[in-house]
Amino acid sequence: MVDDKRKFVGNKWVVNCQCSREKPLASEAVAPRGHRHSMIPYIPMLKESNVRKGFFEDHEFFDLRDGLPVHLRPVVTFAFHTGWRKGEILGLTWEKVDLRRGIVRLDPGETKNEEGRVIYLEDELMNELKALQKNRPPGCPYVFHHQGRPIRDFRASWDAACLKADLWKLKKDDEGNEIKVPTKI
């Protein structure tokens, strides 16, 4: 069963999450019958490289998104739903988007870990991308842009939205003083 999942789902994090959910179910199935836990097969986890941290809860995401300029809202919506890296999102071009089939892909070599990636668009992302394509400036290959130019950096807008949504973390500076820093992009 685990091997089937590994063939079907390319995202190692997703496979690990699914396997983690199955382990307690296996324990519950065996325990009432008096069987030993040693009868439960070992389910190995896949090695995840460069695991991302610092995810938002839904309400935090909505507060943050609402505090951003309109042209950046689709960027963070896409990031929230896919977990893609900032550079992968900002560099995404329309040739990688198939709205008819409802998929977005990155080919091997186009990601930080050199592995290809395909996502299936859920309704919110599909609607967002259809609206972006409808309003696409002629000759602009980028899915996410501002007035036809690629978005390069939006740290100032991000920091302002974090402040507005109260998404700051307390950290200590070099002298031990507590300072507020915005949540990372």
N, C-alpha and C positions, 0 to 999 in steps of 0.2 A: 504494500500500500504506500509506504514512504517513497519507494522508487518510482511508483506511478506519479506521485505528486512532483517529484523532482523533474520528471520528464515534461509534465504538463505546465508547471509554473516556473518561470525562469528567475523570479525574484527570490533570492535566498532568505531574505527577511520574512517574506510571506510564508515560505515553506517552514521555517523555524517556528513561526507563530502557530501554524496549523499543527505541527508536531507537538508543540508545548501544550496545546489544548487537548490533544489526544492522550497524553501521558496520564493525567488524573483520571480520565474516563477508563483507561485500562486498569488502573489501581482499584477504582470503585467496582468494576466488573468482577475482579478477582477476589477482593477482600470478603464480600458476604458469603462466598462459597468456601471459605476457609483455605483457599490456595495460598501458596507462598508468593511473595512479591518477586522471587527469583524466576517465576514462570512468565513474567511480563518481559516481552522482548526488548532489548536495548534499542532505542531510537536515537541515532546520532544526530547531532545538530550540524548544519552546514556552516562552514567558516564564512563569516560576514566581514568584508573588508570596509574599513572607514565607516563604521556605524554612526549614523547621525543621532544627535541628542537635542533636547529642548523643544519638544513639540508643544503646540498650543491646544488648549481646550477650545471647544466650539465657541463659547461666549467671548473668549479672549481674541480668537481669530476675527469674529464679526466686529468687535470693537476696534481692533487694529485696522482691518480693511476699511471700515467706515472713516477712519482718520487719514487715509491716504488720498492723494490726488486721484481723480477718476481714471487716468491712463495707467495707473499702477495697480488698481484693484484687480484686473484680470490676472496680472502677474502673480500676486499673492494667492489668489483663488486657485490658480493652477498649481502653485507650490504646495498649498495646503492639502489638496486632493491627491497629488502624485508623490510628494516627497522628493521631487527632482531638485538638483542643485541649482543655485542661482544662475551660474554660467550656462547650464544646459537649457534653462528656461529662456533666458534673455537672447541666446543664440538660435532659438528654435525658428525654423523657416517653414513656409507653407508647403514646401515639397515633402516635408516629414509628416504632414497632417492629411488624413483621409477621412473627411467628414461623412462621406457616403457609407463607409464601413465603420465609422466611429472609433478610429484608432489614431494614435500618435506614436511615432517610433523614432528611436535613435539607433543608428547602426553601430556595430562593433567598431571600436576605435574613436567614437565620438563622445564617450563618457570617461569620467575620471578613472574608473576601474577597467576600462577598455572593453566592457561587455555591452552588447546591444540591449535595448529595452523597448518594450511595447506596452502601452497602456490602452485600456478600453475606456472610452469616455462615458461617464455617467451623465445624467440629464443636465445638471448644472454646468459642467464643463462643456458639453456639447452646445448648449445654448450660448454660453459665453464665447466660444470659438466661432459659432455661426455669426454672431453679432460683430465680432472682430473682422471676419472675412467680408461681411457685407459693407463695412466702413473702411475697408483696406484702401490706402492711397495707391494709385497706379505706380507700378514699378517697385513697390516696397516688398521685399521678400520676407521680412520679419513678421512673425505672429504678434509679438509684443513690441510696440514701438511708441514713440511720441512724435506726432506730426510727421510720420514717415521716416524718422531717424531712429536707429537702434537705441534702446535704453542701455546705458553703460553703468551708471551708478545712481543709486537713489538713497544713499545713506542719510542725507539730511531729512528727506521726507519720511524715511523709516523711523529715525530718531524722534521726529515730531509726532508721528502717529503713536509710537510707544509711550511717549509722555502723555499724550491725550488719553490713551487707553489704560494708563497706569501699569504698563508692562515693563517695569524697570527692576533690575536686580541690585542688591547691595553687595558690593565687593570692597575689599580693603586695598588701598593704594600702597605704594612702597613704604610709606611712613606709618602704616597701620590705621589710617583714618578710613572710616566707611564712606564710600561714594556711591552714587546711583549711576548705573550704566544701563543703556538700553539692551533689550533682548537682541541677540545676534540675528543677522539675516541668514 
